[in-house]
Amino acid sequence: MATPSNPTAAVLDASAAVAYAAREPGRFGHVASHLAANNATGRDSYAPGLIVGETLHVLCKKLARGELDATTHAAAVVDLIDLMNGVRPPPGGEAGLIAPAARLGGGYTCAKSNDSLYLALAERLVAAGEVVEVVTFDDDQAKWAERLPGVTGRRLPDS
């Protein structure tokens, strides 16, 4: 039987997708290792569609700031496509995440509206019988996930 320390599914947030796609030093390897472990054990990774827009936005900002050049930005987009080909969408679609996300985000700032969609997805997976970990580089997101029954917040290390 799965326990919070033995998840059966993972919800990836945008911080993990950015680290993977941009091959961020100190972070990329942790995401790649996590994904490889999921593949080896048959665990599925999930994310709401929002992950694509959030990740593309950050990659664009990295390009504008000179953290990525045009060639590495293009490669990051290809890596994002590769990542998302292995990430499953929310079971039952996105619409079913709206009300739970509004409920979860209600006690926080509007800035947490995006984060609440990832947690609503985690709740949905738990309701379907999964034991879920939310994979992130965001301390607050990991702590927030820990408050949900059947969910573990997995804050990946920065180095």
N, C-alpha and C positions, 0 to 999 in steps of 0.2 A: 504494500500500500504506500502511496506517495505521502510524504510529509512536507511541511514548508521547507525543510532542508533538502528535499528530494523532489524538485518540481517536475511536472509533466509537460509544462508549456511555458514559454517565455513571451513577454510583451517587450518589444524593443522600443525605446523612445528615441526622439530625434538626436539627442546628444550622442547616442551610440551610433546612429546612422551617419552623422557628420564625421565622427572619429574614424569610422570605417572608410567612407567614401573619400575623405580628404587625406587618409592615411596619416592622421595626426601622430607625431612622435609621442611615445609614452602611452598612447591610448589605442592605436590601431591594433596592436598585437593582442590586447585584452579582448577586444570585440571579436577579432578573428578566432581566437582560442575558444571563446564562448560559443560562437557559431559552429565551429568544428566539433565541440563537445555535444552540442545539440544534435548535429547530423549523425554523430557516432551512436548516440543513444536513442535516436528516433523522436526526440522532442521537437515539436513544432514551434516556430517563432511566429508571432502575430504583431500587427500594428494597424492602427487606423490609417486611412488614406492621408490624413494630415501630415504624416511623417515625410511624405515626398515634398510637399510645399515648404515645410519647415526646413528641411535639409537643403533644398535648392536655394532658399533664401540665405541661409548661412554660407553656403558655397559662393553665392554671388557677392556677399559682403567680404568674404575672404579674398576674392578676386579684386574687388574694388580697393581693398586695403593693401594689396600687393603681397598678401600671404600666399596666394596661388597665382601662377602666371597662366596665360591662356591654355597652354598645353596641359599643365597639371589640373586646371579646372575641367577641361574636356575629359581627362582621364578620370577625375572624380565623378563626373556625371555617368560615365560608363560603369564605374564601380558601384554607384548608387543603383543603377539598373540591375546589375548583377546581384546586389544585395536583395533588392525588392523582388527579384524572381524567386527567391527562397523564403520570402516572408508571406504568411497567409493573411488575408483580409479578415475583418471581424466576422465571425459566424453570424448569419442573419442580417448582415449589412450594417451600414453606418447609421441609419436612422434610429435604430434601437439603442444607440449610445447617447443620443441627445439628452433625454430626460435624466438618465443616471449621471451624466457628466455635469448637468446643471445642478443636480442635487449635491454631488461631491464638491463642486467648485463654489457652492453658495457661501461657504464660510471663509473664503479666501479672497484675495484680490482678483481683479479681472485678468491680470497677467497669468493666473493659474488656469484660465479657461482651456487652453490647449492641453496642459498637463492632465486635466480632469478626464479628457477623452481616453488617454492611455489607461487610466485607472478604471474607468467605466468598462473598458474592454477586459481588463483583468477580472473585474467582478463578473462579467458575463461568462468568461471562461471557467471561473470557479463554480458558477451556477450550473455549468454543463459537466461538472465533475472533475475538472482539472485542478491541479495544484500549481500555482502560477508564481513566477518571479518576474518582477519588472526590472529590466536591465537598463541602467542609466549611469551617467556621470554626474547627475544632479543630486546633491545631498538631500534637498527638500523633497524631491520626488521619491527618493528611496525611503525616507522617513514616512512620508504620506502613504506610500504603498503598504508599509508595515502595519498600518492601522486597519487594513482590510482583512477580514477572515480568509484564510487559505492563500494569502498572498505574501511573498517575501520581496522586500526591496533589495535589489542587488546593486550596490554602488560600486562600479568598477574602479580600480585604482588608476591614478593619473600617470604612473610610471611603472 
